[in-house]
Amino acid sequence: MTIRLLTCKVAALVAAFALCGPLRAAPITAEGMAAMDAGSPAAREMAIRDALQQAAISNGAELQSLQLMESGNVSESSVLSAPSLQGKVKILQEYSSDGVYHVRLSIDPQASAAGPVGSAPKPAQNANCGMPAGRVLRRKLLTTYFYVVNPAEANDLQDLATVLPGEMARRLRQQGPFDVRNASHLTVLSNMAADEPVAGWDTVRELGRREDVQFVIAGRVLSTGVVGKSLRHTMYESNNTSQQGAYYTGPLAGLFGGALKYAPSARQFDMELWVYDALTGAVLADQRFSRIAQGKVVEQLPAPFASAAFWQGDYGRAVDGLLDQASRQLVELVSCIPLSAKVVKVEDGRQLFINVGGLDGMKVGDQMLLYKPRSAQILRSGGGVRELGVPEDLSGTISITQVQPNFSIAQVQSARLKVEEGDYVRFMTRR
């Protein structure tokens, strides 16, 4: 048996840049296409996405291929990966022919970084996110109970399991355009101590329907225990010889005495963070965050968890940094996931009401892709235990005609399937 691993990098522009030196990067052009079964607007969006993928591949893709030869038979497995492109997207040409929509576009890598002389550089826009400048769409999230595996370790962290989700909700509101609701009294698992996150899919879907959110956040605090001790000199403390250490026991020791004793000097905060898609109940992320604090990590008079006094301590500062890291990664995960909304009412088969409005960033004239979930065809694996998600059919497009603070009214532009309550829509970007 012979196994051979091949790696091939596709980089059409590398040679040109190598010869030219530090010149301005030229715009990248690409063409995409899509079938028009669900109507022209939907086909246009799919063709743009195809063109963006083709541009990324042409700009520097990597193909990894694994070949297996056994008894003269050759089998092959391959993976094609391409980095996301940063820059301004411009449509150069678009047309339809024989039921296929064609789009040719360019991506200018320098446009997003350009600005007035002396101005601060702006972060480059991810072309695959496709959000036009000045538009912000608000996602809806729900934070829930965080189970504490070892409550004895956290007896000085008052109400950690219910305060932690509220603190995560506060940080998410500060870091992104999110409508975050805190439901710290609700759990996604029936047995938070033993169940895997995927077991919560049914509860998550129910929470999504009831709380009207797109994502559900939950987790588990694995440890808040002391992981290191060191000798510390103490003055005027009670002479508690039950603690490990060397103590002065002479006259007036309680008043003038000093001692050396072992005290906690290193303590960890270790937690799991789970992100669910509320529509399907699928786990989008299962990440672990851990940090060790050094110094005075156990206070004689503990401050309530997440209070101003708590954040000022050595342990509080470490936990603060960990929660900032976790919230930033969560923001990065959900920011490029298209805004999804649910059809809550249909009138005359052509006018529908969706559960996002002006407060969520919607505007009259916005177009959205219309999908129908195959609710009777939930995909599962692992002997039917683990849910992978709900297959969907792209039905067509809608156009927003009226925007209220919490809902919008839209007209169906095209739909190859019957539009019903429970269908959902995703945002189509204007390009």
N, C-alpha and C positions, 0 to 999 in steps of 0.2 A: 504494500500500500504506500502510495506517495502523496504527500500533502505539499502544496506550493502556494505561498502567499505573495500576491502581486499588488503593488501600490503604484498608481498612475496619477499624476497631477496634471490637470488641464488648466493652463494659464496662458491664454492667448495674448494677454497684454504684457506679460513679464518681460519678454524679449525687447519690446519697444521701450519700456521704462529703463531697462538695463543699459540700452544704448544712448538714451537721451539725457540721463542724469536728472537732477532735481527740477523738472519742469512741472507745470500745472497738469494734473491728471485729466485726461480727455473724458468726455461723457461716454457712458457705456450704452449701446443700443441693443435691443433684442425684440423679437416678435413672439407673440403668443396667440393661441386660438382656442376656441371652445364651441361645442355644439349649442344650437339655439333652441333646444327642446323646451326650455323654461322661459323663453322670450328673450328679446334683445338686451334689456338692461342686465338681466342675470348673466347672459352669455358674455356681455362686455366685461363685467366684473371678473368672471372666471378667466377670460382671455388675458386681462391685466395681470392677474395672479400668475398665470402660466408664463407670461413674458418676464415678470420679475424673477421667477425661478430660473428661466433660461439665462437671464443676465447674470445671476449669481453663479451659475455653473460655468459660464464662459469667462468669468472674472477670476476664477481660481477654485475649481472643484477638485475633490480628491476621490478617486475610485479605488476601493479596496476589494480585491477579489480573492477568494479562497477556492482552490481547485483540489479535488480529491480524486485520485486515480487508484482503482482497485479492480484487479482481474481484467484489465484492459478497458474498463468503463470509466469515463470521466464525468464527474459532477462538479458544479460550480455554484458558489454563492458570492454575491457582490453587494456592496453598499456604496452609494453615491452621496457625498456630503458637500454642501456649499455654504460658505459664510453669508450672513445677512449683509446686504449692501446699505450704506448710509449715503443719503443725498436727496436732491430734489428730483421728483419724477415728472416728466413731460411727455404727453401723448403726441406722437408725430403723425400717425396715420391710423385710421380705423375704417373697416368696411366689412360687409357680409357677402358671402358667396357660397352657394350650394348648401345652405343650412349651417354654415360655419362662420363664426364671428372672428375677425382678425384684428389684432392691435399691434402696432409698432411703437415703441416708446424709448426714451433715453433717460438715464440717471446721471445727474451731474454730481460727482463726489464732493466738489468744492462749494457748491451753492449753499449748502446748509451752514457751512462754516464762515461764509462771507458776511461782512457787516461794515458799518461805518468805521473809519480809521480811529483807532484808540478805544473802540468799544470792546467789552469783554467777550471772549469767544463763547459761542453757544454750542451746546451738545448737538452732535449730528443726529438727524432724524433717521430712524430705521425705516427704509423704504418699504419693507414688508408689512409694517404696521399700517401705513397708508393714511394716516390722519392728516388732513389739511391743516395748515398753519392757523392758529387761532381757535381751533375747535377742541373742545374738551367734552368727553362723554363719561358720565358718572356710572360706575359699576356699583351694584348693591351686594353687600356682604353681611354675613351673620356670624358673630363669634359666640362660641358655646363653651361649656364646662371643660376645664383642664383637670384630668384626674391626677392626683398626687400619689405615686406608688408607695413612698415611704413617709407617711405623715409624721412619724416621730422625729425625723430629721428636720422637718419644717415646722416644728411647734412654735418657733419664734417668728414665723412668717404668717402673720394673721390672715386667715381666709384666702390663702394662696390660690386655691382651686377656682374661686369665683372672682377674685380681684384681677388675676392674670388676664383672662379674656377681655375684661373691661380696659385694661391697660393696652393690650394689643389693638383694640378698637380705636382708642385715642390716638395711638401712633399712626395707624393706617389713615385716619382722617387727616392727619397733619402732612403725610407724605404723598398723597395722591388724591385724584378726584373720585373719592369713594363715599357712598352712603353706607356707613357701617352701623349695624344695630347689634347691641350686646344682649345675649340671652344666656347669661352665665349659669342659670338654673337648669338649662336643658342639656342633655347628653345625647350623643349620636350612637353610643354603643350600650347594649344592655349589660355587658360585663366589661367595664372600662379597664379592669385589671388584666384580663386575659385575652380579650378579643383583638383580632387584627383590624386595622382601620377599614379594610374593604368590607367588613361585616356590617358597617353602618349605612350601606347604600339606601336601604328602604326608608330608614329614619330620615336621612338627608333629603331624599326626594319629598317626603311629607313636610319637612321643615321649609324646603324651598317653596312648595305650594302655599303653605300657611303664612309664611313670613314674607313672601313675594321678593325673594333674593336670587341672585345668580350664582353666588358662591357661599359655601359654609366652611367655617374655620373651627377646628378642634385640635386637641392634642393631649399629651401626657407628660407630666413632670417626672422624670426617671429618678433623679437624685438631687438633693440639696445638702448633701452630707459633707462633713469635715474630712479632708483628705491629707492633712498635714498638721503637726503640732511642733512647737519650738519652745525653748526655755525663755521665760519672761520674768523679769524682776518686778516684784510687787511691793508696795508699801501700804501700811495701814489697812490691810485686808484681814478678814477673819482667817484664823489659822486652821484651815480645813485640811487636815492631814490625810483625809480620804482621797484627795487628789494627788496624782503622781508629782513629786517635786521634793526639794530640800527646803526645810523650814527652820527658822530660828524659834526656839522654844524657851528662851530664858525669861527673866523677870521683865514685866511690862512689854512682852512681845506683841500683845494686841495693839499697843499704842505706838511704840517706836520700832517695832520689829520690821524686818524685811525678809523676803523669801524668794527663792527661785522655784518656779513651778512650770509644768508643761501647760501651754494654752493653745487653743486652735489658731493656726496661722495661715492655713490654706483651706478653701472651701469651694466646692463646685456647684454649678447650676447646669443641669443636664436635662434637656427636654426634647420631645418630638412635636413637630407641627404638621398637621394634616390639612390639606386644602381639597375640598370636594366641589364638583360641578353639581349644583343643586337640581338641574334638569334631569340628569341621568343617575346621579348618586355616585358616579365614578370618582376615584381618587386621582386628582391631578398632581398632587405632590405629597410625599411622605419624607420630610427632612428632619434631620437631627442637629441640634445646636448645643454646644457644650463650651463652658468657659470656667477657668479656675481663678478665683480671687486670692490675692496675697495680702497679708497684713492683719489688722484687727477685724476678723470676719464674723465674730459672734459678740454681740453687745450685751453688757450686763442688764441694761434696760432696753429691750428691743423696740424699735420703732415699727409701726404698722407697715406691712408690705406696700410698696408703691407710694408711700408718703414722701414728703419733701425731706424729712429727716433720714429716711431709709436711703434715698439716692445719694446722700452726702457721705455715707460710710464706705469703707473699702469694698465690702461685699455688694452694696447697692450700686456702686459705680460699675462693677463687673457685670452685674445683671442688666444694668441699663445699656451697656454696650452690646450685650448679647441680644436683647430685645430689639434694639435698633437694627442689628444685622438681620434678624429674622424678618422684621417688617419690611426692610428694603428688598430682600429676596422675594418676599411675597408680592410686593408691588411690581417687581420686574416680571414675575410669572404671569400675573393677571392683566397687566397693562396692554399687552399685545393680543390678548384673547378678545375676539370681536364682542361688542356689546350685544347681548341677547335680550329679547323681550317677548312677552307672551301675548297671544291674542286672547282677550278676555270677553269679547262680544263681537258678533257678526250680524250685520243688517243687510237684507236683500242680496246676500251673497257677494256684494262688491264693496261695501263699506265696513270697515272693521275698526275696533278700538284696541289699543295696545297699552301695556302697563308702564310705559316710560313717557315722560313729558318734558316740559321746559326746564324743570329743575335737574333733569338728567342730561341736558344739553341738546335736546332735539329741536329742529327748526322746520318750518313749513318748506316743502320742496325736497326734504331729505328722502332718499330712496333706500329701501331695505329689501334684503333677500328674504323670501318667504319659504319656510321649511315645514314639512309634515313629519313628525316622529312616528316610527312604526312601533307603537307602544306594546303591541302584542309580540314583538320580536326582539326582546331584550337579550343581548348577547352575554353568555356566561362561559366561564372556563372553570377548570379545577373540579370536574364532576358536578357542574351546575351550581357551585357555591359562590364563586366570585363573579360579580357583575362587571363587564367590560364597558358597557354603554348601550345607547339606544341608536340603532340605525335610523337614518333620516333620508328623506327625498326632497331635493330642491324642486319646489313647485313653481315659483315665479317671483314677481317683484311687487312691491307696494310703494306708494308715494304719500308722504305726510301732507295732509291738507289743513289740519287744525291742531294747534298745540295748547294744551292746558298744563298747569303746573305739574300734575302727577300722571297725566295720561295724554295720549295723542289719538287723533282720528286720521285714518288713511283710506285711500282708494286703491283697490286692486288694479294693477296695470296689466298683469298677465298671471295666469295660474292654470297649470295643467291638471291640478288636483283640486277637489272641493275644499274650500276654505272653511275651517271649523274652529270653534273655541278650543283652545289647547294647542293649536299650532303656534309656532314661534317665528320670530323674525330676527335677522342679524343686520347690523349696520353696513351699508354700502358707502364707501368713501367717494367724495366728489374729486375727480381728477381732470 
